[in-house]
Amino acid sequence: MSFSSTIKTEVALLNDEYEKDTIAALLRCAGNIQLSNHGLAIEFKSENSKITQKVFKYISKTYQIPIKSAIVKNMKLLKKTQYIIIIREKANQIIHDLGIMDETEYIKEVSKSKPRVQAYLAGLFLGCGSVNDLKVSYYHLEFCVLNLDFAKEIVKLLAKIDIPAKIVTRRAQQVVYVKKSDKIGDFLSNIKAVQSYLQFEDVRAYKDVKNNLNRITNCDMANYIRTTNSAKVQLEYIKIIEEKANLSVLDNDLQILCNLRKEYQDISLKELAVKYSEVTSKPISKSGINHLFIKIKKYAELLKSGDING
C-alpha cells in the first residue's frame, strides 16, 4: 500500500461533527453528476474501499435513501478494483446541500471556521490528493482538479492553515502543490491523520540526520583533500631545499617546521601549530605556521631558479 493510500484509509475511518464538509469536498472533486431519463444521479468511484464506505454510510444515513453499489475489477494493467456507488434518490437535494455544482458559496462558509477548513481539505485529499512515497528523496503534496477557479480556492483554503501552495498546469489538469516538508507534515496534522503524520515526521527526521551527517562527512573529506594537497606542495618545497642545499641553511624555526611536516604529512596547519608549540615551547597560530611556510616556499623557489646557491 502506498503512503497516500495509508493516509486516505486513516482519514476515511475518522468521524466528527464536520463530516459533512469532508463528504462535500470529496464529492465535489471526485464525484460525477449524470443526467438520464430518470433525472440527476451522483456517481462516485474509488479504488479505496474505506473511502467508498464513508460516502455510502454518510449519504444513506443522512438522507435515508437506498444507494446502488458495485465492485468492478479492472483486468488490465495493474488489475485494480474500483468501488462504485450511484445515488439517484434526492440527488438534487444532495447536490445543493453539499455545494457540488457551485462550490464557491459552500467554500465561503467553510472558510469562516478552521475546523471546517480542515475537514474540507481532508475530503479534498481523499478525492484528488496525494503525497509521494516516503522512500523517495523529495517531498511533494498535490491536489489535481480540472477547474482553475477551484484550484485557486484550494490554495486559499490551504493558506487558512498557514500552508502556502502553488498551481501548475499538467496536461488537462490544474495541480495545486506543496513541496516544503514541514508544511506537508502540518497538512497531515491538520486533517487529523495522526499516525501518518508521526510516520512522516519519523522518516523526515531520519533523512535530516542522514543528510546532515553526509554534509559533515563531505565537508571533512573536502578539508582532508585540501590539507593533503597543501602538505604535498609543502613537502615538494622541502625536498627542493634538501636536494639543492640542506635544511641546515634555514634558520632553526624553519628547520623544525620542515621536520615536523615530514613526520606529520596528513595533519592540518592548525594541528601542525600545536606540534610546533609542543617542540619549541613557543605559542604559534595557524597563520603563523602559514607565514613560515611562505618563507620556505620563497627559499625553495630561489634555489630552484638558481638565484641563490646552496
Secondary structure, 3 states (H helix, E strand, C coil): CCHHHHHHHHHHCCCCCCHHHHHHHHHHHHEEEEEECCEEEEEEEECCHHHHHHHHHHHHHHHCCCCEEEEEECCCCCCCEEEEEEECCCHHHHHHHCCCCCHHHHHHHHCCCHHHHHHHHHHHHHHHEEECCCCCCCCCEEEEECCHHHHHHHHHHHHHCCCCCEEEEECCEEEEEECCHHHHHHHHHHCCCHHHHHHHHHHHHHHHHHHHHHHHHHHHHHHHHHHHHHHHHHHHHHHHHHHHCCHHHCCHHHHHHHHHHHHCCCCCHHHHHHHHHHHHCCCCCHHHHHHHHHHHHHHHHHHHHCCCCC
